[in-house]
Amino acid sequence: LSADRPNGMNRYGVVVNDIGWEPMVDRLQREILLPLSHVLFPGIGSHFDKHHAFVVRYKIGEDLGLDMHTDDSDVTFNVCLGKEFCGAGLQFCGTQGEASQRHASLRYNHQIGRCVVHLGNRRHGADDLTEGERLNLIIWNLNSEYRASRLSAKSRHQSADGGYEPESSPPDPVCVSFTHDRDYAIFRNYTAKTVHHRGKGWCPPSHAEYVGFHAEGLNGR
């Protein structure tokens, strides 16, 4: 049975809708996730009309962690299924488009059977696994009414007119992204596997640079 990659960043796992889970996830979203989301995030989490559900796997020799990113989701539910593992904490930073978007806010340590719930536009990344294997069921919940509103413009668009705020200060090193950030090499070192991203970032947009911003060079800091 062939299976698509779970998303554009994770290489190992499966889209569960592709293996017959869609009716179950429909019911789970309607009866459990939506009521919880409405309480936690009224407005953005008060209406869902689509979902993308998948299992990701982190394992020595495969994906170990995940670069800082935001989800193509309005509200994300992330459940740890197992197995035995060490490392692989989930680092949260700020909300995309806000002045503190690249400032650390919380590190969450996965526990089997527990779920972390967060807005999709919250920047986050998975620390490297150091031992064992971790499996997570992740459900991206989409709210088309919210996405059509002006409230979503700050995180969905990178323009000053859309409300994207200038960054208040230099980022915390744990919150920079080798995929997305123009100043990654100022704060962290590329590896042989990530150096091809150098010079290809977009964040922060030129209008949102913090005071003293320096973009990384193509061949060095």
C-alpha positions in Angstrom: 0.0 0.0 0.0 1.6 3.3 -1.1 1.4 6.2 1.2 2.1 9.9 0.8 4.4 11.8 3.1 2.5 13.3 6.1 3.4 16.9 5.1 6.1 18.9 3.4 8.6 18.6 6.3 8.2 15.1 7.8 9.5 12.2 5.6 8.3 9.3 7.7 4.7 8.5 8.6 1.3 8.2 6.9 -1.7 10.4 6.1 -4.4 8.5 8.1 -7.2 9.7 5.8 -5.5 7.7 3.1 -5.9 4.4 5.0 -9.6 4.6 5.9 -9.6 6.9 9.0 -11.4 9.9 7.5 -14.9 9.0 8.9 -13.4 8.4 12.4 -11.5 11.7 12.3 -14.6 13.5 11.1 -16.5 12.3 14.2 -13.5 12.9 16.5 -13.3 16.5 15.2 -17.0 17.1 15.5 -17.6 15.5 18.9 -14.3 16.1 20.8 -11.9 18.5 19.1 -14.3 21.3 18.2 -15.9 21.6 21.6 -12.4 21.7 23.3 -11.1 24.1 20.7 -14.1 26.5 21.1 -13.3 26.8 24.8 -9.5 27.2 24.4 -9.5 29.4 21.3 -13.0 31.0 20.9 -13.4 32.4 17.4 -10.6 30.8 15.5 -11.4 27.5 17.1 -15.2 27.8 17.0 -15.8 26.3 13.6 -14.0 23.6 11.6 -14.8 22.4 8.1 -11.7 20.5 7.1 -8.9 18.5 8.6 -5.6 16.9 7.7 -4.7 14.0 10.0 -1.4 12.1 9.9 1.0 10.1 12.0 4.7 11.1 12.1 7.7 9.0 13.1 11.0 10.1 14.6 13.6 7.4 14.8 17.4 7.1 14.8 18.5 6.9 11.1 15.3 8.7 9.9 13.9 12.1 10.9 15.3 13.1 14.3 13.7 16.5 14.8 11.9 19.2 12.9 12.9 22.7 12.1 11.1 25.8 13.5 7.9 26.3 11.5 4.2 27.1 11.7 1.4 24.7 10.6 -1.0 25.0 7.7 -3.6 24.6 10.4 -5.8 26.9 12.5 -5.8 24.7 15.6 -3.5 21.7 15.9 -4.0 18.6 18.1 -0.8 16.6 18.7 -1.1 13.2 20.5 2.0 11.2 21.5 1.3 7.5 20.7 4.7 6.1 21.8 7.0 4.3 21.7 10.0 4.6 24.1 12.2 7.6 23.4 14.5 10.3 24.8 14.8 13.9 23.7 12.4 15.2 21.0 10.9 18.0 23.1 8.6 20.5 21.4 9.9 24.1 21.6 7.2 26.8 21.3 8.0 30.4 20.4 5.8 33.3 19.5 2.9 33.9 17.0 3.8 34.5 13.4 3.5 38.1 12.4 3.8 39.4 16.0 6.8 41.3 17.4 7.8 38.4 19.7 7.3 35.7 17.1 10.9 34.4 17.5 11.1 34.6 21.2 10.9 31.4 23.3 7.8 30.8 25.3 7.6 27.1 26.3 9.3 23.7 25.9 6.8 20.8 26.0 8.0 17.3 26.8 5.8 14.6 25.1 4.2 11.9 27.2 2.6 8.9 25.8 -1.2 9.3 25.7 -1.2 13.0 26.2 -2.2 15.7 23.7 -0.8 19.2 23.2 -3.2 21.7 21.6 -2.0 24.9 19.9 -2.8 27.5 17.3 -1.3 26.6 13.9 0.3 30.1 13.6 2.4 29.5 16.7 6.1 29.0 15.8 7.4 25.7 17.1 9.9 22.9 16.3 10.8 19.4 17.5 14.2 18.9 19.3 16.2 16.0 18.0 15.4 12.5 19.2 18.5 11.1 21.0 17.2 7.5 21.6 14.3 5.2 20.6 11.3 6.0 18.5 8.5 8.4 18.8 5.1 8.3 17.0 2.6 11.1 17.1 -0.9 11.5 15.7 -1.4 15.1 14.5 -4.6 16.6 13.4 -4.6 20.0 11.6 -8.1 21.6 11.9 -9.1 24.2 9.3 -11.6 27.0 9.7 -12.4 28.6 6.3 -14.5 31.3 7.9 -11.5 32.5 9.9 -9.2 32.2 7.0 -11.4 34.5 4.9 -11.4 37.2 7.6 -9.0 40.1 8.2 -8.0 38.6 11.5 -6.0 35.9 9.8 -4.0 38.4 7.6 -1.2 38.9 10.1 -0.1 35.3 10.1 -1.1 34.4 6.5 0.5 37.4 4.8 3.9 39.0 5.2 2.9 42.6 4.4 2.9 45.6 6.7 -0.6 46.4 5.4 -1.7 43.0 6.7 -0.6 43.8 10.2 2.8 41.9 10.2 4.6 43.6 13.1 8.3 44.6 13.2 10.3 42.3 15.5 10.9 43.9 18.9 14.5 42.5 19.3 16.9 39.8 18.0 15.5 36.3 18.2 16.3 33.6 20.8 18.6 31.1 19.1 16.2 28.2 19.9 13.6 29.9 17.8 15.4 30.5 14.5 14.7 28.4 11.5 17.3 27.2 8.9 14.4 26.9 6.4 12.7 30.3 6.8 15.0 32.8 8.5 17.3 35.3 6.8 19.6 35.6 9.8 19.9 31.9 10.9 23.7 31.8 10.6 24.0 34.8 12.9 22.7 32.8 15.8 23.3 29.1 14.9 25.5 27.0 12.7 24.3 25.2 9.6 25.1 21.5 9.2 26.1 19.6 6.1 22.4 18.6 5.8 21.0 22.1 6.2 23.5 24.4 4.6 21.7 24.3 1.2 19.1 26.5 2.8 21.6 29.3 3.4 20.5 32.6 1.8 17.0 31.3 0.9 15.0 32.5 3.9 12.3 35.2 4.0 11.8 35.9 7.7 11.7 38.6 8.8 10.3 40.5 5.8 12.4 43.7 5.2 9.8 45.9 6.8 9.7 43.8 10.0 13.5 43.7 10.7 14.5 44.3 14.4 16.9 47.2 15.1 20.4 46.1 14.2 19.3 43.2 11.9 22.0 41.6 9.7 21.1 39.1 7.1 23.4 36.1 6.8 26.0 35.9 4.0 26.0 33.2 1.4 29.4 32.0 2.4 29.6 33.0 6.1 28.2 35.2 8.8 
